[in-house]
Amino acid sequence: MTGEQEHKYLAFTLADQEFASDIAAVREIRAPERVAPLPESPDYLLGVMDLRGQVVPVVDLRRRFRMPPRPAEAAPVVVIVEVAGQVVGMMVDRVTEVLSLPSSAWTPPPPLVQGPARAFVAGVADLEGRLIVLLDLSRVLSAAEAAEIAELAASA
């Protein structure tokens, strides 16, 4: 490396694929306690959970990315992040590690990544044969989706 400053990323898995996000966006990691479903909500919104007295919506990233359902025996975790000024839980299969990498380790997403994914796929890194997709968790939901979820959570 050329002395380039390294950044920290939280690595996690979804359906055996590795992802990472800038750790600065992560507030905490929690076990998914009781999640209360909300009527008339998008299928990727599991519901809301209580986070020390604050009602927090929980988004299942597997559903959001149209991946196969999580096995019943799985023990997922919720990564608490801030999206458009709102605290949101993002359910992932497993948190694996904290990576320290320079920004140059990430290459831009290929041109074939289009549509909504283009907004939140920030890059891809090949780390010793491990292909890791860098997500911008603050952009996984559009502004309209974040507003809809905030409204649903407020009515809970």
Backbone as a printed PyTorch tensor [residue, N CA C, xyz], in Angstrom:
tensor([[[  0.8360,  -1.1820,   0.0000],
         [  0.0000,   0.0000,   0.0000],
         [  0.8790,   1.2430,   0.0000]],

        [[  0.3200,   2.3340,  -0.4430],
         [  1.0970,   3.5430,  -0.6480],
         [  0.9060,   4.5480,   0.4670]],

        [[  0.5670,   4.1230,   1.6610],
         [  0.3580,   5.0550,   2.7560],
         [ -1.0350,   5.6670,   2.7420]],

        [[ -1.8790,   5.1970,   1.8410],
         [ -3.2500,   5.6970,   1.7790],
         [ -3.9610,   5.3320,   3.0780]],

        [[ -4.7350,   6.2750,   3.6060],
         [ -5.4380,   6.0460,   4.8680],
         [ -6.4820,   4.9370,   4.7060]],

        [[ -6.5150,   4.0450,   5.6810],
         [ -7.4840,   2.9610,   5.6430],
         [ -8.7810,   3.3900,   6.3220]],

        [[ -9.8740,   2.8200,   5.8510],
         [-11.1950,   3.0580,   6.4190],
         [-11.6970,   1.7350,   6.9770]],

        [[-12.6170,   1.8270,   7.9140],
         [-13.1760,   0.6150,   8.5170],
         [-14.5600,   0.3450,   7.9270]],

        [[-14.7930,  -0.9320,   7.6690],
         [-16.0480,  -1.3910,   7.0750],
         [-16.5730,  -2.5650,   7.8860]],

        [[-17.8780,  -2.6150,   8.0880],
         [-18.5100,  -3.7460,   8.7420],
         [-18.8600,  -4.7490,   7.6530]],

        [[-18.3350,  -5.9730,   7.7680],
         [-18.6240,  -7.0310,   6.7960],
         [-19.7340,  -7.9220,   7.3370]],

        [[-20.6380,  -8.3260,   6.4440],
         [-21.7500,  -9.1930,   6.8290],
         [-22.1620, -10.0410,   5.6410]],

        [[-22.9600, -11.0630,   5.9180],
         [-23.4070, -11.9500,   4.8500],
         [-24.9220, -11.8930,   4.6920]],

        [[-25.3200, -12.1570,   3.4600],
         [-26.7130, -12.3610,   3.0770],
         [-26.6990, -13.4920,   2.0520]],

        [[-27.3360, -14.5920,   2.3530],
         [-27.4250, -15.7220,   1.4240],
         [-26.0540, -16.1190,   0.8770]],

        [[-25.0820, -16.2650,   1.7470],
         [-23.7260, -16.6950,   1.3970],
         [-22.9450, -15.7030,   0.5480]],

        [[-23.4460, -14.5070,   0.3610],
         [-22.7120, -13.4420,  -0.3340],
         [-22.1990, -12.4700,   0.7180]],

        [[-20.9500, -12.0180,   0.5590],
         [-20.3850, -11.0610,   1.5060],
         [-20.6390,  -9.6350,   1.0550]],

        [[-21.0020,  -8.8190,   2.0190],
         [-21.2280,  -7.3950,   1.8090],
         [-20.4450,  -6.6330,   2.8640]],

        [[-20.2950,  -5.3490,   2.6560],
         [-19.6650,  -4.4940,   3.6590],
         [-20.2930,  -3.1090,   3.5520]],

        [[-20.1910,  -2.3660,   4.6390],
         [-20.6740,  -0.9920,   4.6830],
         [-19.7230,  -0.1920,   5.5500]],

        [[-19.6160,   1.0840,   5.2500],
         [-18.7680,   1.9630,   6.0520],
         [-19.2360,   1.8790,   7.4990]],

        [[-18.3210,   1.5750,   8.3960],
         [-18.6920,   1.3720,   9.7980],
         [-19.1790,   2.6720,  10.4420]],

        [[-18.8380,   3.8070,   9.8560],
         [-19.2880,   5.0870,  10.4040],
         [-20.8160,   5.2020,  10.3800]],

        [[-21.4680,   4.4760,   9.4580],
         [-22.9280,   4.5260,   9.3620],
         [-23.6060,   3.6340,  10.3940]],

        [[-22.8230,   2.7540,  11.0350],
         [-23.3870,   1.7610,  11.9560],
         [-23.4080,   2.3180,  13.3720]],

        [[-24.5770,   2.2570,  13.9900],
         [-24.7080,   2.6920,  15.3890],
         [-24.4630,   1.5470,  16.3550]],

        [[-25.0360,   0.3800,  16.0410],
         [-24.8600,  -0.7920,  16.8970],
         [-25.3610,  -2.0260,  16.1750]],

        [[-25.0630,  -3.1750,  16.7720],
         [-25.4870,  -4.4650,  16.2380],
         [-26.2620,  -5.1650,  17.3510]],

        [[-27.4450,  -5.6740,  17.0130],
         [-28.3130,  -6.2780,  18.0350],
         [-28.9130,  -7.5840,  17.5420]],

        [[-29.2870,  -8.4050,  18.4930],
         [-30.0980,  -9.5800,  18.1730],
         [-31.5000,  -9.0670,  17.8600]],

        [[-32.1900,  -9.6940,  16.9220],
         [-33.5440,  -9.2340,  16.6070],
         [-34.5190,  -9.6470,  17.6960]],

        [[-34.7970,  -8.7060,  18.5700],
         [-35.7500,  -8.9950,  19.6350],
         [-37.1340,  -9.0570,  19.0090]],

        [[-38.1420,  -8.8410,  19.7740],
         [-39.4970,  -8.8740,  19.2100],
         [-39.6530,  -7.7980,  18.1490]],

        [[-40.0920,  -8.2250,  16.9780],
         [-40.3830,  -7.2880,  15.8890],
         [-41.8860,  -7.3680,  15.6530]],

        [[-42.5630,  -6.2380,  15.8360],
         [-44.0150,  -6.1920,  15.6530],
         [-44.3180,  -5.8480,  14.2030]],

        [[-45.0230,  -6.7340,  13.4830],
         [-45.3440,  -6.4500,  12.0840],
         [-46.2910,  -5.2630,  11.9630]],

        [[-46.1830,  -4.5670,  10.8480],
         [-47.0560,  -3.4270,  10.5730],
         [-47.9670,  -3.7690,   9.4020]],

        [[-49.2740,  -3.5090,   9.5350],
         [-50.1840,  -3.8050,   8.4250],
         [-49.9190,  -2.8800,   7.2420]],

        [[-50.1910,  -3.4110,   6.0540],
         [-50.1060,  -2.6190,   4.8190],
         [-48.7140,  -2.0490,   4.5820]],

        [[-47.6690,  -2.7990,   4.9750],
         [-46.3050,  -2.3120,   4.7900],
         [-45.6260,  -3.0940,   3.6680]],

        [[-44.5620,  -2.5330,   3.0980],
         [-43.8230,  -3.2540,   2.0500],
         [-43.3150,  -4.5910,   2.5880]],

        [[-43.1610,  -5.5870,   1.7190],
         [-42.7760,  -6.9230,   2.1800],
         [-41.3880,  -6.9630,   2.8150]],

        [[-40.5020,  -6.0470,   2.4570],
         [-39.1590,  -6.0370,   3.0400],
         [-39.1260,  -5.3980,   4.4310]],

        [[-40.2070,  -4.7330,   4.8260],
         [-40.2960,  -4.1380,   6.1580],
         [-40.8850,  -5.1820,   7.1070]],

        [[-40.0380,  -5.7260,   7.9760],
         [-40.4900,  -6.7660,   8.8960],
         [-41.4320,  -6.2200,   9.9480]],

        [[-41.2610,  -4.9560,  10.3110],
         [-42.0720,  -4.3240,  11.3410],
         [-41.2110,  -3.3540,  12.1220]],

        [[-41.5480,  -3.1990,  13.4140],
         [-40.8080,  -2.2770,  14.2630],
         [-40.3510,  -3.0050,  15.5270]],

        [[-39.2520,  -2.4970,  16.1010],
         [-38.7620,  -3.0330,  17.3670],
         [-38.4980,  -1.8660,  18.3090]],

        [[-38.4680,  -2.1820,  19.5820],
         [-38.1890,  -1.1790,  20.6000],
         [-36.6810,  -1.1270,  20.8350]],

        [[-36.0940,   0.0440,  20.6640],
         [-34.6730,   0.2460,  20.9070],
         [-34.5490,   1.2690,  22.0210]],

        [[-34.5210,   0.7740,  23.2610],
         [-34.4280,   1.6320,  24.4400],
         [-35.4730,   2.7590,  24.4030]],

        [[-36.7150,   2.3820,  24.1430],
         [-37.8120,   3.3480,  24.1480],
         [-38.0790,   4.0200,  22.8160]],

        [[-37.2560,   3.7970,  21.8230],
         [-37.4570,   4.3760,  20.4940],
         [-37.9930,   3.2930,  19.5580]],

        [[-39.0420,   3.6160,  18.8080],
         [-39.6100,   2.6800,  17.8390],
         [-38.7560,   2.7490,  16.5730]],

        [[-38.1790,   1.5950,  16.2050],
         [-37.2550,   1.5310,  15.0740],
         [-37.7800,   0.5380,  14.0380]],

        [[-37.9690,   0.9730,  12.7890],
         [-38.3700,   0.0300,  11.7420],
         [-37.2310,  -0.9300,  11.4260]],

        [[-37.5890,  -2.1690,  11.0530],
         [-36.5910,  -3.1910,  10.7320],
         [-36.8220,  -3.6650,   9.2980]],

        [[-35.7960,  -3.4800,   8.4630],
         [-35.8240,  -3.8750,   7.0590],
         [-35.0280,  -5.1650,   6.9060]],

        [[-35.6160,  -6.1630,   6.2550],
         [-34.9110,  -7.4090,   5.9690],
         [-34.1780,  -7.2230,   4.6400]],

        [[-32.8430,  -7.1540,   4.6860],
         [-32.0830,  -6.9170,   3.4630],
         [-32.2020,  -8.0710,   2.4760]],

        [[-32.4290,  -9.2870,   2.9590],
         [-32.6630, -10.4030,   2.0160],
         [-33.9040, -10.1130,   1.1770]],

        [[-34.9750,  -9.7180,   1.8170],
         [-36.2120,  -9.4040,   1.0810],
         [-36.0170,  -8.1780,   0.1950]],

        [[-35.3280,  -7.1830,   0.7260],
         [-35.1040,  -5.9400,  -0.0270],
         [-34.3590,  -6.2160,  -1.3290]],

        [[-33.4090,  -7.1640,  -1.2730],
         [-32.6100,  -7.4830,  -2.4450],
         [-33.1610,  -8.6690,  -3.2360]],

        [[-34.3730,  -9.1090,  -2.8880],
         [-35.0540, -10.2120,  -3.5650],
         [-34.2170, -11.4890,  -3.5710]],

        [[-33.6390, -11.8020,  -2.4220],
         [-32.8600, -13.0290,  -2.2450],
         [-33.7710, -14.1180,  -1.6910]],

        [[-33.3220, -15.3740,  -1.7450],
         [-34.1440, -16.4520,  -1.1830],
         [-34.3880, -16.2400,   0.3100]],

        [[-35.4880, -16.7730,   0.8200],
         [-35.7820, -16.6060,   2.2580],
         [-34.6790, -17.1990,   3.1330]],

        [[-34.5580, -16.6490,   4.3200],
         [-33.5790, -17.1010,   5.3030],
         [-34.0540, -18.4370,   5.8760]],

        [[-33.1610, -19.4130,   6.0380],
         [-33.5620, -20.6860,   6.6420],
         [-34.1300, -20.4730,   8.0510]],

        [[-35.0770, -21.3050,   8.4280],
         [-35.7550, -21.1570,   9.7170],
         [-34.7830, -21.2530,  10.8920]],

        [[-33.7280, -22.0500,  10.7590],
         [-32.7880, -22.2300,  11.8730],
         [-31.7590, -21.1050,  11.9710]],

        [[-31.7770, -20.1680,  11.0340],
         [-30.8050, -19.0710,  11.0290],
         [-31.0020, -18.1590,  12.2380]],

        [[-29.9160, -17.5240,  12.6550],
         [-29.9570, -16.5770,  13.7750],
         [-29.4410, -15.2250,  13.2540]],

        [[-30.3040, -14.4680,  12.5660],
         [-29.8570, -13.2010,  11.9860],
         [-29.5810, -12.1430,  13.0510]],

        [[-28.9660, -11.0640,  12.6350],
         [-28.7160,  -9.9250,  13.5150],
         [-29.2450,  -8.6630,  12.8460]],

        [[-29.4570,  -7.6400,  13.6530],
         [-29.9520,  -6.3630,  13.1520],
         [-28.8430,  -5.3270,  13.3140]],

        [[-28.4680,  -4.7220,  12.1870],
         [-27.4750,  -3.6580,  12.1810],
         [-28.2570,  -2.3450,  12.2190]],

        [[-28.0600,  -1.5700,  13.2790],
         [-28.7800,  -0.3010,  13.4360],
         [-27.9800,   0.7920,  12.7340]],

        [[-28.6410,   1.4730,  11.7830],
         [-28.0090,   2.5410,  11.0010],
         [-28.9340,   3.7540,  10.9650]],

        [[-28.4260,   4.8440,  10.4410],
         [-29.2640,   6.0220,  10.2350],
         [-29.4780,   6.1940,   8.7400]],

        [[-30.7490,   6.2910,   8.3270],
         [-31.1280,   6.4530,   6.9260],
         [-31.9900,   7.6960,   6.8100]],

        [[-31.5170,   8.6520,   6.0480],
         [-32.2600,   9.8980,   5.8280],
         [-32.7110,  10.5020,   7.1570]],

        [[-31.8170,  10.5320,   8.1380],
         [-32.1210,  11.1180,   9.4360],
         [-32.9670,  10.2560,  10.3460]],

        [[-33.2400,   9.0250,   9.9360],
         [-34.0760,   8.1260,  10.7240],
         [-33.2730,   6.8900,  11.1040]],

        [[-33.4230,   6.4380,  12.3310],
         [-32.7620,   5.2190,  12.7800],
         [-33.5570,   4.0250,  12.2460]],

        [[-32.8340,   3.1050,  11.5860],
         [-33.4580,   1.9350,  10.9610],
         [-32.6110,   0.7140,  11.2760]],

        [[-33.2690,  -0.4060,  11.5050],
         [-32.5710,  -1.6750,  11.6720],
         [-32.5270,  -2.3980,  10.3390]],

        [[-31.3560,  -2.8980,   9.9720],
         [-31.1790,  -3.6710,   8.7400],
         [-30.8330,  -5.1010,   9.1420]],

        [[-31.7420,  -6.0450,   8.8810],
         [-31.5050,  -7.4300,   9.2630],
         [-30.5930,  -8.0930,   8.2360]],

        [[-29.5180,  -8.7080,   8.7540],
         [-28.5630,  -9.4400,   7.9220],
         [-28.4160, -10.8440,   8.4930]],

        [[-27.8450, -11.7370,   7.7090],
         [-27.6950, -13.1170,   8.1750],
         [-26.6830, -13.2200,   9.3030]],

        [[-25.5480, -12.5150,   9.1220],
         [-24.4650, -12.6540,  10.0920],
         [-23.4680, -11.5390,   9.8690]],

        [[-22.9690, -10.9640,  10.9440],
         [-21.8600, -10.0150,  10.8650],
         [-20.5930, -10.8340,  10.9910]],

        [[-19.6400, -10.6140,  10.0760],
         [-18.4540, -11.4660,  10.0510],
         [-17.2060, -10.8110,  10.6250]],

        [[-16.9820,  -9.5270,  10.3370],
         [-15.7520,  -8.8890,  10.8030],
         [-15.7830,  -7.3990,  10.5160]],

        [[-14.7840,  -6.7190,  11.0530],
         [-14.5320,  -5.3270,  10.7080],
         [-13.2900,  -5.3270,   9.8240]],

        [[-13.4300,  -4.7980,   8.6200],
         [-12.3300,  -4.7370,   7.6580],
         [-11.6830,  -3.3640,   7.7050]],

        [[-10.3710,  -3.3180,   7.5900],
         [ -9.6390,  -2.0610,   7.4450],
         [ -9.0360,  -2.0650,   6.0530]],

        [[ -9.5630,  -1.2110,   5.1950],
         [ -9.1220,  -1.1710,   3.7990],
         [ -8.9930,   0.2620,   3.3100]],

        [[ -8.0750,   0.5160,   2.3920],
         [ -8.0340,   1.8360,   1.7650],
         [ -9.1860,   1.9600,   0.7680]],

        [[ -9.6050,   3.1530,   0.4930],
         [-10.6800,   3.3790,  -0.4820],
         [-10.3340,   2.7790,  -1.8350]],

        [[ -9.0360,   2.7430,  -2.1670],
         [ -8.6040,   2.2250,  -3.4670],
         [ -8.8390,   0.7210,  -3.6140]],

        [[ -9.1610,   0.0220,  -2.5180],
         [ -9.4310,  -1.4210,  -2.6000],
         [-10.7380,  -1.6970,  -3.3340]],

        [[-11.5910,  -0.6850,  -3.4030],
         [-12.9180,  -0.8520,  -4.0090],
         [-12.8920,  -0.3750,  -5.4490]],

        [[-13.4560,  -1.1860,  -6.3430],
         [-13.6170,  -0.7580,  -7.7280],
         [-15.0840,  -0.3960,  -7.9140]],

        [[-15.3790,   0.5190,  -8.8390],
         [-16.7840,   0.8840,  -9.0600],
         [-17.5930,  -0.3350,  -9.5020]],

        [[-18.9060,  -0.3080,  -9.2490],
         [-19.7270,  -1.4390,  -9.6870],
         [-19.6940,  -1.5260, -11.2110]],

        [[-19.8170,  -2.7320, -11.7600],
         [-19.8080,  -2.8730, -13.2100],
         [-20.9790,  -2.1230, -13.8380]],

        [[-20.8270,  -1.7140, -15.1020],
         [-21.8990,  -0.9620, -15.7740],
         [-23.2280,  -1.6970, -15.8430]],

        [[-23.2040,  -3.0210, -15.7400],
         [-24.4590,  -3.7820, -15.7900],
         [-25.3050,  -3.6000, -14.5380]],

        [[-24.7100,  -3.0940, -13.4590],
         [-25.4840,  -2.8210, -12.2420],
         [-26.2760,  -1.5430, -12.5020]],

        [[-27.5620,  -1.7020, -12.7290],
         [-28.4410,  -0.5890, -13.0860],
         [-29.6560,  -0.5730, -12.1670]],

        [[-30.5360,   0.3710, -12.4040],
         [-31.7720,   0.4520, -11.6400],
         [-31.5060,   0.8560, -10.2070]],

        [[-32.3760,   0.4370,  -9.2740],
         [-32.2360,   0.8390,  -7.8730],
         [-30.9070,   0.4120,  -7.2540]],

        [[-30.3760,  -0.7440,  -7.6810],
         [-29.1210,  -1.2260,  -7.0970],
         [-27.9740,  -0.2520,  -7.3490]],

        [[-28.0090,   0.4690,  -8.4450],
         [-26.9340,   1.4150,  -8.7730],
         [-26.7950,   2.4730,  -7.6890]],

        [[-27.9040,   2.8130,  -7.0270],
         [-27.8800,   3.8570,  -5.9960],
         [-27.1510,   3.4080,  -4.7400]],

        [[-27.2430,   2.1240,  -4.3950],
         [-26.6640,   1.7100,  -3.1170],
         [-25.4810,   0.7530,  -3.2230]],

        [[-25.1610,   0.2550,  -4.3950],
         [-23.9410,  -0.5370,  -4.5660],
         [-22.8200,   0.4490,  -4.8820]],

        [[-21.9250,   0.6190,  -3.9100],
         [-20.8750,   1.6240,  -4.0390],
         [-19.5930,   1.0770,  -4.6440]],

        [[-19.4220,  -0.2420,  -4.6130],
         [-18.2070,  -0.8110,  -5.1630],
         [-18.1030,  -2.2870,  -4.8850]],

        [[-17.0060,  -2.8580,  -5.3790],
         [-16.7380,  -4.2780,  -5.2110],
         [-15.2480,  -4.4260,  -4.9190]],

        [[-14.9170,  -5.3440,  -4.0120],
         [-13.5070,  -5.6170,  -3.7070],
         [-13.2630,  -7.1120,  -3.7740]],

        [[-12.0970,  -7.4790,  -4.2930],
         [-11.6640,  -8.8670,  -4.2990],
         [-10.5470,  -8.9820,  -3.2710]],

        [[-10.8680,  -9.5880,  -2.1350],
         [ -9.8910,  -9.7370,  -1.0570],
         [ -9.4650, -11.1940,  -0.9650]],

        [[ -8.3520, -11.4950,  -1.5770],
         [ -7.8040, -12.8460,  -1.5400],
         [ -8.8500, -13.8880,  -1.9160]],

        [[ -9.5650, -13.6260,  -3.0190],
         [-10.5670, -14.5560,  -3.5130],
         [-11.9570, -14.3720,  -2.9420]],

        [[-12.1110, -13.4790,  -1.9890],
         [-13.4320, -13.1670,  -1.4290],
         [-13.9800, -11.9430,  -2.1520]],

        [[-15.0880, -12.1120,  -2.8480],
         [-15.7110, -11.0000,  -3.5490],
         [-16.6990, -10.3310,  -2.5970]],

        [[-16.4410,  -9.0690,  -2.2540],
         [-17.2550,  -8.3420,  -1.2800],
         [-17.8940,  -7.1450,  -1.9690]],

        [[-19.1960,  -6.9930,  -1.7730],
         [-19.9440,  -5.8820,  -2.3540],
         [-20.0930,  -4.7960,  -1.2980]],

        [[-19.6690,  -3.5880,  -1.6330],
         [-19.7740,  -2.4470,  -0.7240],
         [-21.1370,  -1.7940,  -0.9100]],

        [[-21.8970,  -1.7270,   0.1820],
         [-23.2220,  -1.1060,   0.1510],
         [-23.1920,   0.2290,   0.8670]],

        [[-23.9250,   1.1790,   0.3490],
         [-24.1840,   2.4280,   1.0580],
         [-25.5400,   2.2300,   1.7290]],

        [[-25.5250,   1.8040,   3.0030],
         [-26.7770,   1.4770,   3.6950],
         [-27.7190,   2.6650,   3.8060]],

        [[-27.1720,   3.8750,   3.7630],
         [-28.0420,   5.0530,   3.8450],
         [-28.8550,   5.2330,   2.5660]],

        [[-28.5110,   4.4840,   1.5000],
         [-29.2270,   4.6230,   0.2360],
         [-29.9780,   3.3590,  -0.1660]],

        [[-30.0130,   2.3530,   0.7260],
         [-30.7360,   1.1260,   0.4320],
         [-32.2280,   1.4160,   0.2590]],

        [[-32.7030,   2.4200,   0.9700],
         [-34.0870,   2.8810,   0.8070],
         [-34.0620,   4.2270,   0.0930]],

        [[-34.9600,   4.4000,  -0.8530],
         [-35.0830,   5.7100,  -1.4990],
         [-35.6650,   6.6970,  -0.4840]],

        [[-35.5990,   7.9790,  -0.7820],
         [-36.1650,   8.9870,   0.1230],
         [-37.6540,   8.7470,   0.3240]],

        [[-38.3560,   8.3640,  -0.7460],
         [-39.7970,   8.1030,  -0.6460],
         [-40.0650,   6.8800,   0.2270]],

        [[-39.2570,   5.8260,   0.0580],
         [-39.4340,   4.6260,   0.8780],
         [-39.1330,   4.9220,   2.3410]],

        [[-38.0800,   5.6740,   2.6010],
         [-37.7290,   6.0350,   3.9790],
         [-38.8520,   6.8490,   4.6120]],

        [[-39.4410,   7.7650,   3.8510],
         [-40.5470,   8.5700,   4.3680],
         [-41.7660,   7.6920,   4.6630]],

        [[-42.0570,   6.7370,   3.7750],
         [-43.1910,   5.8360,   3.9920],
         [-42.9750,   4.9910,   5.2430]],

        [[-41.7590,   4.4830,   5.4200],
         [-41.4500,   3.6680,   6.5860],
         [-41.5210,   4.4920,   7.8570]],

        [[-41.0430,   5.7320,   7.7960],
         [-41.1190,   6.6180,   8.9710],
         [-42.5730,   6.8540,   9.3610]],

        [[-43.4290,   7.0450,   8.3660],
         [-44.8490,   7.2640,   8.6390],
         [-45.4910,   6.0140,   9.2490]],

        [[-45.1590,   4.8390,   8.6980],
         [-45.6850,   3.5950,   9.2560],
         [-45.2120,   3.3710,  10.6780]],

        [[-43.9160,   3.6350,  10.9250],
         [-43.3480,   3.4330,  12.2660],
         [-43.9650,   4.3990,  13.2590]],

        [[-44.2210,   5.6340,  12.8290],
         [-44.8160,   6.6320,  13.7240],
         [-46.2390,   6.2440,  14.1280]],

        [[-46.9220,   5.5330,  13.2390],
         [-48.3000,   5.1500,  13.5520],
         [-48.3570,   3.8770,  14.3980]],

        [[-47.1890,   3.2520,  14.6350],
         [-47.1680,   1.9890,  15.4030],
         [-47.3720,   2.2420,  16.8800]]])
